[in-house]
Amino acid sequence: MAPVGDWTPPACWYEPRTAKEFAKYMEDTYDSVVNMPGQHSYAKTSAGQTRQYYKDGEYKNYNLKKSDEGLWWVAVRDEDRWMEEAAQACDQPPAWVENGETPDLPNAVTPEVLAQLAYNQIRVPDTEVSLAPGGASKVNLPTWAWLDRATFKPVEVTASLVANGVNISATTVARPDSLTLDPGTADATLHPASGECGLNGSGSVGEPYAKGKAGQEPPCGVTYLRASGKSAYDLNATVNWKIGWTGTGQPEEQALPDGAFGDDQDVVVEEIQSVNR
């Protein structure tokens, strides 16, 4: 599911680690850099200087003796987006934050940030609408489209963070709001004309086709005005989702940017054959 508009979930953020976790993280990072075959000397030097700063410099042995007094906050990047410019924005070095203090870092994890990260993990069902009458569609005869309530329902993801007194969570919920049809050709009429089919009272979209309705205008569907020939039209069905979240300290649902997810379906359209006697 992709957000509608320019907004995207965070590509990087800052999250807390205990002194023991931070010490292991720094030592593992140092070892991987200095032992990497062909690694440049300046990279090894830089890794050594960073290690020394937190182990033997301003901080003594990664503050392990103060492990009950605070947490290290470190930058984390979305593994799927680490090459993006936005993922490189979290460039501040690890910071020690005493218990009860607020990290002075942009995008430090909060319930709202967790909600945005949960947004990125939402996986909605494939948008394959039911189409009828069955088989190939016919020129100038409406094709009915609908989605059953069983597959057209809310989806939610919960993200949480528990570490040395930090205990926060957020649940992000995506609720289906409407279905938008794109017939894949200008030679078609949409029903309704906007191509956007709203939810019924039952939570479904459109109305299943029934025998005897072939000539009726469907509440959701498309009428093709020209045959597809030897190929097929790509009918795109996009479900529009309303997104909101609740979490620690925020029991009232807050809005996040809407999302959309769509799939293409091949629709073969034939001319209606008639016999003249």
URMOBEL-V573999 format. One record per pair of residues at least 4 apart in sequence whose ideal C-beta (glycine too) atoms are under 6 Angstrom apart, sorted by sequence separation. I is the first residue (numbers start at 1). J is the second residue. If there is no record, write none. Layout:
BEGIN
i:I j:J
i:I j:J
END
This chain:
BEGIN
i:3 j:7
i:17 j:21
i:24 j:28
i:31 j:35
i:39 j:43
i:51 j:55
i:52 j:56
i:53 j:57
i:59 j:63
i:97 j:101
i:109 j:113
i:200 j:204
i:209 j:213
i:228 j:232
i:246 j:250
i:17 j:22
i:39 j:44
i:52 j:57
i:54 j:59
i:77 j:82
i:82 j:87
i:103 j:108
i:147 j:152
i:161 j:166
i:162 j:167
i:183 j:188
i:190 j:195
i:228 j:233
i:246 j:251
i:55 j:61
i:81 j:87
i:97 j:103
i:137 j:143
i:161 j:168
i:246 j:253
i:54 j:62
i:197 j:205
i:160 j:169
i:197 j:206
i:244 j:253
i:245 j:254
i:33 j:43
i:34 j:44
i:77 j:87
i:159 j:170
i:244 j:255
i:245 j:256
i:131 j:143
i:132 j:144
i:207 j:219
i:158 j:171
i:206 j:219
i:243 j:256
i:33 j:47
i:131 j:145
i:181 j:195
i:206 j:220
i:75 j:90
i:156 j:171
i:157 j:172
i:180 j:195
i:129 j:145
i:130 j:146
i:180 j:196
i:242 j:258
i:243 j:259
i:30 j:47
i:156 j:173
i:129 j:147
i:178 j:196
i:179 j:197
i:241 j:259
i:154 j:173
i:155 j:174
i:74 j:94
i:178 j:198
i:240 j:260
i:30 j:51
i:154 j:175
i:72 j:94
i:73 j:95
i:238 j:260
i:239 j:261
i:197 j:220
i:72 j:96
i:73 j:97
i:152 j:176
i:238 j:262
i:26 j:51
i:237 j:262
i:70 j:96
i:71 j:97
i:125 j:151
i:179 j:205
i:191 j:217
i:236 j:262
i:70 j:97
i:191 j:218
i:26 j:54
i:70 j:98
i:236 j:264
i:70 j:99
i:73 j:103
i:191 j:221
i:234 j:264
i:235 j:265
i:124 j:155
i:73 j:105
i:190 j:222
i:235 j:267
i:63 j:96
i:122 j:155
i:188 j:222
i:189 j:223
i:232 j:266
i:233 j:267
i:122 j:157
i:232 j:267
i:121 j:157
i:188 j:224
i:232 j:268
i:188 j:225
i:187 j:225
i:23 j:62
i:118 j:157
i:183 j:222
i:187 j:226
i:22 j:62
i:228 j:268
i:118 j:159
i:181 j:222
i:228 j:269
i:117 j:159
i:227 j:269
i:19 j:62
i:227 j:270
i:19 j:63
i:227 j:271
i:19 j:64
i:114 j:159
i:224 j:269
i:19 j:67
i:185 j:233
i:184 j:233
i:22 j:72
i:184 j:234
i:184 j:235
i:109 j:161
i:122 j:174
i:183 j:235
i:119 j:172
i:149 j:202
i:118 j:172
i:149 j:203
i:182 j:236
i:16 j:71
i:17 j:72
i:115 j:170
i:149 j:204
i:114 j:170
i:148 j:204
i:181 j:237
i:16 j:73
i:17 j:74
i:111 j:168
i:115 j:172
i:147 j:205
i:180 j:238
i:14 j:73
i:111 j:170
i:146 j:205
i:146 j:206
i:179 j:239
i:14 j:75
i:15 j:76
i:145 j:206
i:146 j:207
i:146 j:208
i:178 j:240
i:13 j:76
i:176 j:239
i:177 j:240
i:12 j:77
i:144 j:209
i:176 j:241
i:177 j:242
i:99 j:165
i:11 j:78
i:174 j:241
i:175 j:242
i:174 j:243
i:11 j:81
i:173 j:244
i:11 j:84
i:172 j:245
i:144 j:218
i:11 j:86
i:12 j:87
i:145 j:220
i:170 j:245
i:171 j:246
i:11 j:87
i:142 j:218
i:145 j:221
i:132 j:209
i:144 j:221
i:170 j:247
i:12 j:90
i:143 j:221
i:169 j:247
i:142 j:221
i:143 j:222
i:169 j:248
i:168 j:248
i:142 j:223
i:139 j:224
i:137 j:224
i:139 j:227
i:14 j:105
i:71 j:164
i:13 j:107
i:14 j:108
i:15 j:109
i:13 j:109
i:10 j:107
i:13 j:113
i:10 j:116
i:9 j:116
i:129 j:237
i:9 j:119
i:127 j:237
i:9 j:120
i:127 j:239
i:1 j:122
i:1 j:124
i:115 j:245
i:137 j:267
i:115 j:247
i:136 j:268
i:137 j:269
i:138 j:270
i:139 j:271
i:127 j:261
i:136 j:270
i:138 j:272
i:127 j:262
i:128 j:263
i:111 j:247
i:127 j:263
i:111 j:248
i:119 j:256
i:124 j:261
i:126 j:263
i:111 j:250
i:18 j:164
i:16 j:163
i:16 j:166
i:7 j:257
i:5 j:257
i:3 j:257
i:4 j:258
i:3 j:259
i:4 j:260
i:1 j:259
i:1 j:261
END
